[in-house]
């Protein structure tokens, strides 16, 4: 989307659609359920979902913890909170930043962040803050892609490298996936474990919605990694891939969990 004129509302609408598309995928549903298990989402538990977006995950958590539990979703973007709509108890929504949560020490039994830190640039602060609001023996989990592992099967290897490197560098921290283990250990978590998984996408339309292939070349141009001729070449490769039955792409996610 770099180089294009977007209103705040249009950008929020685009991002909301992106979140829905990713959440609807089979691979996302699998890792989300696993993340709930890792932090002990159960009846009566107090759980916070940091960077809750449209609130789909905190709704699911609320249904599990039930009326005796507490399910809190926070997001720094008021437009996401607005689009999440009304929630019924035990679900609560709040507009707050991951690096400064408005909750007392030890307020929660479990905490999770899902694809938040790639946009933050302050992973160490956010992870320390997540640990702060956990009770002793509380569990935390973070799920992040590593954009340095993104692979797409296109014939121009050198161009693919430049475009995808530029795309990774467009994030605040496109390599956060590989750094999560270190960040958890440095924050003081114990029993730290890593669960890697691959999101494999062979349907072009689904992949394009999940990783925004159509705009990847624009990011490359904007950051100086791709010239106009190469951008045109990228568009041609993408157009060809969209019509072929052999499209393949994949990215590695890292789900890191630990105990306070």
N, C-alpha and C positions, 0 to 999 in steps of 0.2 A: 504494500500500500504506500510505500515511500514514493514521493514525487507526485502524489495525487492529492486533491483537495477534498478533505473529509470534514463534515461538521461533527461536533461532539456526539450528537444523537446518532448520526449515521455510523460513526465508529463504534458506539456502544451497541447498536443493533447488529453490526457485523460480528463483534466479539461474542454477543449473546448467541448468535447462530453457530459460531464456531464451537462454543462450549456445549451446545446441544448436540452438535454433530459428533464431537469426540465422546461425550457421555453415552451416546446411543450405541457406540461400537461394542462388539462382543469383548474385545481385549480390555477396554476400559472398565466394563462392568465386572470382569473377573478380578482386576487388580483392586477395584474399589471394595469389593466384598472382602478380599484378603486384607486390605488395610483396616477395615472395621475389626476383623478378628485380632489383628496384631495389637490394637490398643484396647481390647477388651470391651467393645460395645455390647452392653447387656442390659437387662432390665435394672433400672435404678441408677445407672451410671451417669456421671456428669462429664460431658464431652464437648470440646470446642473444635470447630472446623474453621481454620484460619485461611481467609481467601475463599470464601464460600461461593462466590459468583452468584448464579441464579438460585442457589439453595437446594438443588436436587439432592445432594449428598446429606445435608443436615436434615432434610425431611425424612430421608431413609433412616438416619440415625435416631431421629425423634421417635419414629415408629417402633424402634427396637428398645430404647431406654424406657419408653412408656411414661405414664403420669407421675411416677415416683422419681424419674430421672430429670436431667437437664440437658438440653441440646442447644448449643449456642453457635450461631454462624456469624462471622464477622468478615467484612470486606471493606477495603479502603475507598472503593468507588461507589458513591451514592447512587449512581445510575444502575449498578448491578443490584443493590439492595432494593431499589424501587421496582426493578423488573422481577425480582424474586416474588413479590406480592405478599399478601397476608399469610401469616403462619399461625397455626394453632398450637397451643401449649402441648408438650413441653418445649417446643421450638421457640427460640428467641433470635432476632436478627439485630445487628448493630453495625454502624459504620465506624471502622477502626483500622489502623495500620498494624501490620504484623510486627513492626518494630517497637510499638508502644500500645500494648493491650490494656484496656481499662478494667482489669480484673486483679484481685488480690492474689498474693502468693498462695499456691496450693489450692486454687479454686476448682480444679478439674482432675478427674481420674484418667482421662485420655485426651490427646490432642493430635490433630492431623493437619498437614498442609499438602495440597495436591496441585502440582504445577504452578506454584506461586513464586518460588525463589528464582526461577529463570528470569523473572521480570523485576526482581527487587534490587539486586546489586548489593544487598546488605544481609546476606545469608547468615553471617555469624551473629548479628544482632537479633535477627528474627528467631533463630534457633535457640539462642539464650533466653529470649523472652518466652518462647513456647515452653521451655524447661521451667522457667520461673513460676508459671501459672499452674504447673502440675503439682499434685501432692507427692509426698514421698512414695516411691514405688509406682508412681503413675507412668503411663506409657505414651510415647510419642512416635509418630510416623510421618515421614516426608516422601513424596513421590515426585520425581523429576526426570524429564528426558535429558539425554546428553546429545546435544545437536551435532557434536563432533562425530557421532556414530551414525548419523542419518545417511542412508544409502538409497540411491534410486538408479535403476538400470536404464541408462541412456548411453548412446554410442560415443559421445564426445567426452572422453574421460577428463581431459584437462579443463574443459569448460565446466563440467559438472563439479569438479573440485572447487573452482573459483566461486561459482554461484552458491554452492552449499556452504563454503567457508564464510562467505559474506553474509549469508543468512544466519549462520550461527553467531557471528559477531554482532549482528543487529540486536540480539537480546542483551539485557543487562549482564547476564551470566549464562551464556549458551552451553558452558561446560559444567554446570553445577551438578549434574548427575554424578560425575566421577568424583566430585568433591564432598559429597554428603557424608560419607563414612568419616572422613577427617573432621568435618565440621561437628558432627555428633560427638566424637571423642573429645575434641577440644572444648566443647560446651560442658563436658562433665557427665554425659550419659554413660551408663554401664549396660552390659548385655546387648551391645550394639550388633545388629545383624543386617545383612544386605541380601535383598531378594531382587535379582535382575530379571527382567523379562523383555521380550521383543514384541513390538507392535508390527506385525507383518500386514502389508496392505497390497493386495493384488487387483483391487477394483479401483480404476483410475479416478472415478468421480468421488469415491469415498476418501481416497488419499489426498486429492486436491483440496477437499474441504478441511481435512485434518491438518495439513501442513502448508496450505496456501501455495501450491506449486506455481500457479499462474503469476504470482507477484514476486517470486523468488528472484527473477532476473532484475526486477525494478530495484530491489534492495542492493543487488550487486552493482548496478549502474550508479545508484545514489552514493554508495560507499567507495566508488572508484575502482572496483575490482573487475568490472565488465564494461567493455565499450559498446557503442550502439550496434555495431555489426554483430558482436557476440550476443547481445540481447535479442536481436532478430533471430539468430541461430537457435538460441534457447527456446524461443517461442515456436519455432518450427519443430524442434524435438518434442516439445510438450504436445503440440497438435498431433504429431504422429503417434505419440504414446497413448493419447486419449482414444485413438481409434483401434489400437492393437489389442488382441486378447492375451498378450504375454506381459503386460505391465507388472513390474515388481518394485516395491519399496519397503523399507523397514527402518526402525529406529529402536535403540535400546533405552529402556527406562530403568531407573534404579529406585527401589523402595527400601528405605533405610529406617529402621526402628530402634528404639532404645528405651531404657528405664531410668527415671530420675532416682 
